């Protein structure tokens, strides 16, 4: 087969990805923001069981997001090389991860899919992102994003209220993964220098491959969810570096350009039972700093060897059949409800 030239490959990839983005955004705006919102409101009005409502939102998100993941795993060619501990299906957990790129979220969703938890992933985000067009409201209505006011002085006291949707007794057997990037921002060389200066002033160990973690929010989260979550999942992502010392693959590469070969991302994961984590606030703070020192060591070894040490684990790419099924369900429902809406408008006229 004749291989396409890089400019032509890029052009085809951009055209396809832009078309995909516009189409999936329309689906999200209509199917999630309108239809799901009306369904949730109606369900609450009719007092449908909370557990059934959570299960419904989880199923919608699992199907809807699989359309994205199939695009990235097949079109973008992402391939995970996993080592470490196995994660448990149907287990609520707090997940902490180093933060390099928007691609990190893709990796975490792919990890969740390995144990069928990709419909139950939650994120913490600034409340200002609630007004982000289309996706802000979708994240809120599907209970994917927990919006918080970071500037609040009483954040620690308010955490119980913030996480009420996760600690609600009616959520029994409705597990979740709560993702927390403790560095608070994506890794850059400039931010690393600032973090190292901070560490020297606070008499902390200086790190070279991750930023210093922000402990206050994590400590409040652990205290609020200790009776709900069962473990902390510690994930360290290692990206290869290109000849120009840039992260490889980047998110734009995976999303906008078709892959002619596998784009490999390495992942080391650990499962730490929550009952093994200190309860005292100062001890927990030291535990978090130690955790990120270990991450720094993992990444240093990765840079030297090109892989993480640990027990190899199998990663399963999404099957074509499952991806096609999710697209048929998502787009089929979109066209059905759009048809019903147009008929309703026509009847009113």
N, C-alpha and C positions, 0 to 999 in steps of 0.2 A: 504494500500500500504506500502511495506517495505521501511523504511527510510534509505537512504544511509549514510554510516559512513562519518564523516568530511573529512578524507584523500581522500576517493573516490570522494566525492562531489567536493573537491578542484581540484583533478586531472581532472575530467570531465570538470569543469569550465575553468581550464587553457587551456586544449586542444581545447575546443570550442572557447574561446576568442582569442587564438593565431591564430586559423584558420580564424576566423572572421576578425582579424586585418590584416592578410596577404591578404585576399581576398579583403577587402574594400580598402586597400592601392593600390592594382593592379588596381581596378576600378578607384580610384582617379587619379592615374598616367596616365592612358590611357584616360578615359572618360572626366575628367575635364581638366587635364593639356594639352592634345593634341586636343581632339575633340572640347571642349568649346573654347580653345584658338584660333583654326582655325575659329570657328564660329564667335567669337567676332571680329577677325581681318578682316574677310570677310565682316561682317556687317558694320564695320567702313569704309572699302574701298568702299562699295556700298552705303554708307551714309544712312543706315537704321536709323530710328528715335531713338534718345537717350532714349526716354521713353520706346520704345519697347525693346531696348537692356537691360535696367535696369530690366524690367519685366522678360525678358528671364533668366538673371542671378539669379534673385530672385527665380524663379520657379525651376531652376536647384538646387540651394542651399537648398530650402525647401524640395525637394524630397530626395536629397542626404543625408542631415543631419538627416532626419526622420529615415533613416536606423539605424544610431547611436542611436538616442533617443529611438526608439522602442526596441533596444537591451538592453538599460539601464533601461527602465521603466518596461519591461517584464522579461527579464533575470536577471537584477540587482535588480529589485523590488523597485526602488526608489518611494517614495510617498511623495508629498508635502502637508503640512498643512499650508494654506494661511490665513492671516488676513490683514486688512487694506483697502486701496482704490483700486477700480478697475482701470485697465489700459485701454486705449482706442485703439480700432483697427484703423489702418491706421493713427496713429499719430506719428510724428517725435519727439524723446525725447532723452535727455542725461540721461543715467542711471549710478548712482553711487552705489557701493556695497562694503560691507566689504569683505576682502579677506583672506580665511582660507586655501583653497585647490584648486587643479584642478577641484574638484567636483563643485565649485562655477559656473563655466561656464556651466556645465550640468544643474544646477538649473535655470540659467538665460535663457537658450534656452527653457527649459520646460515652464517657465513663458511666454516667447514670443509665444510659440505654443498655449497658451490659447487664444490669440487674433490674431492668424494666422500671426505673425510677425517673425517667426523663419527663414524665408528666407531673412530677412532685418536687421539682427544683424551685427553691425560693431564693430571692436576693434582697439584700438591704440596699436602699438607694435614697438619695436626697429627695425630699418632698417636692422640690421644684421640678423634678423630672416627670411628675404626674401630668404636666401639661404638654409633654412631648407629643407631637402629632401622632395620632393613631395608636402607637404602641404604648404610650403612657397609660391611657385609659384601659387598653387591653390587659396590661400587666396588673392593674388594680382589680378589674372585674373578674379575672381568672385567679386572683390571689397569688400571682407569681412574684410580685414585688411588694416588699414591706417598706413603705415610705416613712422616713423619720426626719425630724428636725435636728440636724447636727449641731446647730448653734444653741440648742436648749441647755441651760445650766442644770436642769433637773433630769437630764437624760437617763441617768442610772435609775432614778425612782420611777421613771415612766416606762421602763422596759417591759414590766409586767403587762401594762396596758397595750403596748406596741405589739407584743407577741401573743395577745389574747386569742388570735385566730389559730395559733399553733398549739396553745395549751388548753384549749377548750375541751372538756371531757367528752363532748360529743364527737370529737375527731378520733375516737378509739379505732385502732386499726386503719388509720389514714396517715401513713408515714410521710416524711418530708426530708429533703436535704436543704439546709440553710447555708448558702454560700457567703463567705466573708473573706474579702481580700484585706488582710490586716495591715498591709503596707499603705493602704488608703489611696494609692495612685499607681499608675503604671511606671515600671522601672525605666529610668534614663540615667545616663552618666552624670548629668548635672544634679539630679535628685539623689544619686548615690553619694556624691561629694557632700551634699547638705546633710544626708543621713549620717555619714561618717563623722562630720563635725559635731552633730548632735550627740552621737555615741561617746565621743571623747569628752564632751562637757559633762555628760551624765555618768562617766566612768563605766561605760558598757563596752563590750567587745565590738570592734569595728568589723563590719561585714563587707564582702566584696561582690557578692552575686545577688543579694536581696537587700531591700531597704529595712530599716528598723521597724518592727511591728508597732502598731498603735494598740495598746493593751486595754484602755478604758472601756471601749465599746464591747470588746470580746468578753471581758470579765463580767460586765453587766448582762450580756447575752447568756453566758454559762449559768449565772445565778438564776436567770429567769426561766431557762429551759432545762434545768438539771432534772426535773421530774418528768420531762417529756422526751428529750433526746436520750439515746443510749450510748452514743460514741462520738468521738471527734475523728473525722477523716482528714488526715494530713496528706495533701497532694503536692508534689513538686514536679513542675513541668520543665523539661529541658528541650530547648530548640537548638537545632544545628545553626552554624553561622556560615554565611556566604563568604566569598572571597573578599568582599568589602566589609566584613565584620558586622553585617546586619543580620538580624534574626531571620531564619529561613525555616519554614515558609512564613511569609507574612499573611495577615488577614486578606489584604487585597489580592494577593496571588491566589489564595485558596478560593476566594469568592468570585473573582472576575476572569480568571484565566483557566482554560481546560488543562488538566494535567496529562502530560505524556509519560509520566512515571509517578511512582508513589512519593508522596510528600510526608516524610517520616517525622513524627514528634514523639519524644520519649517521656514516659510518665512513671514516677515512683510514688506508691501510695502506701499509707500505713493506717491501720485501724487501732485507735486508742480508746478503750472503754472509759466512759465518762466517770465511773466510780473510782478510776485510778488518777483522776486529775484533782489537784489540791482545791480545797474549799476556801481556805484563807486567802484573802485578797492579795496580800504581798507575796505569798508563796505562788499563787496563780500567775502573778505578773512575772516572777522569775521563771516560771515554767514556760510561759510564752516566749520570753527572750531566748531561753535555752532551745526551744523548738526551732526558732529561726536561725540560731547558730548551727543546728544540725542541718537545716535546709541549705545553708551556705556551704557546709561541708559536702553535702550531696552534690550540689551544683559544681563545686570545685573538682570533685572526682569525675563528674560528667564531662567537664571541659577537657580533662586530661585523657580520659579513656574513650569518650564518645558514646558512653552508655552508663546507666545506673547499675549499681550492684544490687543483688537481691534475686528472689525467686521469680523466674519468668512466668508471665501469665498470658493467657490467650485473649486476644482482642478480636471480636467478631464485627466485620463490616456489615452494615445494613443490607439485607438482601434486596434484589431488584423487585421481587414479588411484593415484599412488604412496603417498599417505597411507592410502587405503583398503586397499591391498595389505598395507602394514605392519601395519595393525590386524587384518586377517584372519589373517595369519601369527602375530602375537603372541597374540591372543585365542584363535585356533584351537588353537595349541600348548598354551596354558594349559588350555583345556577338555579337550583330549585327555589330557594328563598327569594332570589332576585326575580324570578318569574312570578312568584306569588305576590311580591310587592308591586310589580308592574301591573298585574291583573287587578289588584286592589285599587291602585291609583286610577286605572281605566274605569273600574266600576263606579268609583266615587264621582268621576267626571260625567 
